[in-house]
Amino acid sequence: MRLGPAAGLLAALTWLPGCSLVANMAVNSISGLLAEGEAVLRSDDDLDLVKAPLANNLWLMETMLETSPEHREMLLSATKGFLLFAYGFVEPDLFDLDFTQFEEKQAVRRRAARLYRRATGYGMRGLEVNHPGIEARLRRDPEAAAAELEVDDAALALWTGTALGAWIAMDTDNPEATADLSLMGALLNRSRELDDTVDDGVVYDYLSIYEVSRIGGSIDQGREYYEHALGIGPARAPVLWSTWAETGSVASGNREEFETLLRQTLDFDIDSEPGARLLNQVAQERAAWLLRNVDDYFLDGMQNP
């Protein structure tokens, strides 16, 4: 996907006086192209090849949002784009570091947290367009404020909640981030209530993580969400297996399940699901790292099947 000329044209338009109308038209035209481009990037199996185009797309989105700051589709694309970039190209840097490289690991986590925070911010901006002041209301009373959201907010609620959860996971030393876990749950649950088919039902993937991670959460409920997500189709299976191993299997102390799921992830033929090659390849890299570090997750070889 090549967007260089379009990016150059838009950048010029945003700096020329009196061209805001033309620039807004350009934003509307290019937003659809970027959405299609996301699918192309997700189907690629060469992480090095995808990294630069995705970074360029993120820059382009932010440029366009300077011109059209309330463009909901572009805000949604930015939320998903920064999520993908941090998950696919920043977090994996942790896999090359060992337990002695604490400062280096912290630097990677801080960078990933910043990108996830940015993704969360764009998602909140998208929700604010139709619901002014909702971010403040969500932080005061997540459940009540989430109930204000409507069907056409389902995707923004889904990806904003997901971005927030990823930020929390990377920014564990920040009390502000950790305190927002209930907000993540409110957004995900509201998205599920409004339309659980958004992006092929991916909300169940993240609800399984949320349920296992929250204080007072239910592993059984998390497993139910996980199994529901698996039942939707095989495209995301490696991501689901790897994620459940890292969350549900660890939380329940089930080392055998942990290792089995990660080996399934590594054995999966990513070319069998071309639309999800990128995320599945990242899942395989994560699975390999988790297997190498299995003893860090289970003490003395104990397990609770």
Buried (B, 14 or more C-beta within 10 A) or exposed (E): BEBEEBBEBBBEBBEEEEBEEBBBEBBBEBBEBBBEBBEEBBBBEEBEEBBEBBEBBBEBBBBBBEBBEEBBBBBBBBBBBBBBBBBBBBBBBBBEBEEEEEEBBEEBBEBBBBBBBBBBBBBBBBBBBBBEEBBEBBBEEBEEBBEBBEEEBBBBBBBBBBBBBBBBBBBEEBEEBEEBBBBBBBBBBBBBBBBBEBBBBBBBBBBBBBBBBBEEBEBEBBBBBBEBBBEBEEBBBBBBBBBBBBBBBBBBBBBEBBBBBBBBBBEBEBEEBEBBBBBBBBBBBBBBBBBEEBEEBBEEEEBEE
